[in-house]
Amino acid sequence: MKTQTFTILFASLLLLASCSNQIEYETIEKNEDFRASITQGSFVELNSGHTYYNYIPGNGTPLVLVPSFSVPCYQWDHTIEMALEKGIPVLSLDLYGRGNSSNPDTTYSVELFADQVIQLLDHLEIKEKINIAGISMGGRVVSQIAANHPNRINKLILVSPGGFLNTSTIINSEGNNIVSDEEIKEFIATDFPTRAEGQLEDFYKKDELDWWIDLYRPLLFHKHFARALISTRKKERSIMRENVMVGLYDFPVEFIWGAKDVVFPVEECCKNALNWIPRSEFHILDSCGHMPHIEKTEEFDRILFDNILK
């Protein structure tokens, strides 16, 4: 599961070594040569482009892991390893515009990502009900999937999910979703130089996770990464309707949240979650930020594998 990370990191180091005083971002085209250089995992061409994924068969209900706003599926590596130890079939993927998946020239939205997951499940002929987990924006994606495809869900697991803040209202849903060249240039100039280091804000104990910066930085060299992030933000909208729909179905809904999450503060979000999905269960991890599956791996594993998936 680590080869993807090492390949991307190695490419980044070569790029950084060749640069002099100024770093040139977005230099790597994710074409056939790029995909051929990835020695682990698989690719499939779906409706909107190539999707990178890892699928390991096993026994029992498949576990599908959906990543967050900008981080690829390598963030689930530890959870995948634990699933493999227990013989659980597990599927992870890079969402469009992230990691090794294509950066298609399209509008990026929760609907696009949800369709990507469903198409991948169909490609792999996973027809049985699944346990599906989404972290941060991935929580929005899996809520969308659960609302529209309840017959495919065994358990819904929302990890520090987006979509439950009072400010999660419709944003630009009918407006201009086109991303201009000027917007991209400004975003790269102002955001990219500190974006990798800024990922540490997701964690409560930042001094223990400097390695996270090195994993993230190579993403900044993928062409059209900035456009994907900007487009996703422009198309962000409320998913209250989907979450209310989820609350009407009978499959279990489990929340895992860090008590010190500053991205989606648990106190505010839990109020909406309980209103929209009254039958849901909450698991709150003390001294933990936005990424409990990374920051509190042992406690997260106990909750997920020994409680929710037992």
C-alpha positions, 0 to 999 in steps of 0.5 A: 500500500505504500508504493503509491506514496513512495512513487509520488514522493520520489518524483517530487524530490527529483523536481525539487532538486532540479529547481533553483530559487523558485519552485515551479508547480503543476509540472506533471501531466497525469497521462499514460506514462504517469499511470505506467509509472505507478507500480501498485494499485490499479486504474480504470477509465470511468465516465469522467476519466481514469480512477486510481484504486486499491481493491483487496478481496476478502471475506464478509462485507466490503469496506469502502474508504472515501478520502477527504477534500484534497488528500488522496487515498494514502491517508487510509493506508493504516486502516487498509492494513488493519482491514487486511489483517482481519480478512475484510475486503477493502476498497479505496480510491483517489477522487478525481483531481486528487492523487493518481486519478485523472484531473478531468476538465469538468465541474467538480462536485459531490455528485461527480465523486459519488458517481465515481464511487458507484461506477467503480463499484459496478466495474468491480461487480461489488453488488452486495451491500457495503460498509462505507466510510468517508472522512471530511469532504468524503463524508459529504460524498458517502452521505450522497451515495447513501441517500441515493443508493440506500439499497447498497449500504450496510453501514454508513460511517462518517469520520469528521464529516463535512456538511453538518455546520450551520454555515453549510448552505448552498454556495454558487449552485446556480452561479458561474462554476467556471474556473478562470486562468486568473483564479488558478494563477492567483491560487497557485501563487498564494496558496501552494507555497504554504498548502503542504504545511497548512495540512498540519492544521487538521491535527491537534498534536502537530509536532508529532506529524511533520511527516504528513507535509512530505506526503502531501507536497508532491500533489502540488506538482500535478497539473490542474490540481489547483483547478480541481480544488477551486472548482470543488469549492465553487460547487460546494453546497448544503447536503442537509436534504441528503442527510435528512434522507439518510435519517429515514433509512434503517441502516446504521449511521456511525460518527467518529469525531475528534474532540479538538476538530477545528475544521468541523467543530464537533459540538456544533456539528453534532447538534445538526447531525442528531436533528437530521439523523436522530438514530445515529451513534457518536464516538468522540476521541479526546485530544484529537483533531480532524483526522482521528484515523491518523492521529489516534490510530489505535483508538480509531481501530478499536471503534471501527473494527471492534465496535462498528464492524464487529 
